[in-house]
Amino acid sequence: MTATAIRFADDEREWIQAFADFTGQTFSEVVRESVLERIEEAADSEALAEDDGKRYSMDEVMRMAMMSE
């Protein structure tokens, strides 16, 4: 694992630490999870924007999977 320095204003750091204490997490866990969630949400939004609306039933998916083997 790599260590990375991130600068926070004192009040921001206190606010994050208070949340970490409340949830029983470390400061690093809160920051790491928050950043990764934001990235995942952005990826999901991008995927939704590219969604053409076409949906397949489970039977269709199974049939396509069998045909590709």
DOKE-491692 format. One record per residue (C-alpha): residue number from 1; chain; y negated, x, z negated. Coordinates in pm, whole numbers. Each point is the difference from the previous one (the first is absolute). Layout:
<atoms>
+--------+------+--------+--------+--------+
| kolvex | pase |      y |      x |      z |
+--------+------+--------+--------+--------+
|    NUM |    A |      Y |      X |      Z |
...
+--------+------+--------+--------+--------+
</atoms>
This chain:
<atoms>
+--------+------+--------+--------+--------+
| kolvex | pase |      y |      x |      z |
+--------+------+--------+--------+--------+
|      1 |    A |      0 |      0 |      0 |
|      2 |    A |   -350 |    124 |     76 |
|      3 |    A |   -297 |    -30 |   -234 |
|      4 |    A |   -326 |   -129 |    148 |
|      5 |    A |   -342 |    -13 |   -166 |
|      6 |    A |   -197 |   -321 |     34 |
|      7 |    A |   -345 |    -39 |   -148 |
|      8 |    A |    -91 |   -319 |   -185 |
|      9 |    A |   -319 |    -97 |   -177 |
|     10 |    A |     56 |     -3 |   -377 |
|     11 |    A |    -12 |   -380 |    -19 |
|     12 |    A |    246 |    -34 |    290 |
|     13 |    A |    244 |    239 |   -166 |
|     14 |    A |    -28 |   -189 |   -330 |
|     15 |    A |     61 |   -330 |    178 |
|     16 |    A |    308 |    134 |    181 |
|     17 |    A |    132 |    160 |   -320 |
|     18 |    A |    -48 |   -326 |   -191 |
|     19 |    A |    202 |   -182 |    266 |
|     20 |    A |    269 |    269 |     -9 |
|     21 |    A |     23 |    -26 |   -379 |
|     22 |    A |     19 |   -380 |     20 |
|     23 |    A |    284 |      8 |    255 |
|     24 |    A |    185 |    289 |   -163 |
|     25 |    A |    -48 |    229 |    297 |
|     26 |    A |   -155 |    339 |     37 |
|     27 |    A |   -336 |     47 |    166 |
|     28 |    A |    174 |    167 |    294 |
|     29 |    A |    248 |   -286 |     43 |
|     30 |    A |   -281 |   -255 |     18 |
|     31 |    A |   -197 |    200 |    256 |
|     32 |    A |    309 |     86 |    210 |
|     33 |    A |    129 |   -359 |      8 |
|     34 |    A |   -345 |   -139 |     80 |
|     35 |    A |    -50 |    235 |    295 |
|     36 |    A |    350 |    -60 |    137 |
|     37 |    A |    -43 |   -379 |    -31 |
|     38 |    A |   -328 |     18 |    192 |
|     39 |    A |    163 |    202 |    278 |
|     40 |    A |    292 |   -244 |     16 |
|     41 |    A |   -237 |   -298 |     20 |
|     42 |    A |   -189 |    167 |    285 |
|     43 |    A |    326 |     64 |    185 |
|     44 |    A |    106 |   -361 |    -55 |
|     45 |    A |   -336 |   -125 |    131 |
|     46 |    A |     35 |    218 |    308 |
|     47 |    A |    353 |   -128 |     61 |
|     48 |    A |   -119 |   -360 |    -36 |
|     49 |    A |   -282 |     61 |    247 |
|     50 |    A |    257 |    121 |    255 |
|     51 |    A |    241 |   -290 |    -68 |
|     52 |    A |     57 |   -206 |    313 |
|     53 |    A |    128 |   -298 |   -200 |
|     54 |    A |    349 |      7 |    148 |
|     55 |    A |    270 |    -76 |   -257 |
|     56 |    A |    379 |     25 |     19 |
|     57 |    A |    265 |   -193 |   -189 |
|     58 |    A |    265 |    194 |   -189 |
|     59 |    A |    254 |   -102 |    265 |
|     60 |    A |   -223 |    144 |    273 |
|     61 |    A |    -45 |    324 |   -192 |
|     62 |    A |    375 |     33 |    -54 |
|     63 |    A |     66 |    -71 |    368 |
|     64 |    A |   -255 |    264 |    110 |
|     65 |    A |    149 |    251 |   -244 |
|     66 |    A |    351 |    -61 |    135 |
|     67 |    A |   -121 |     38 |    358 |
|     68 |    A |   -167 |    334 |    -74 |
|     69 |    A |    316 |    157 |   -139 |
+--------+------+--------+--------+--------+
</atoms>
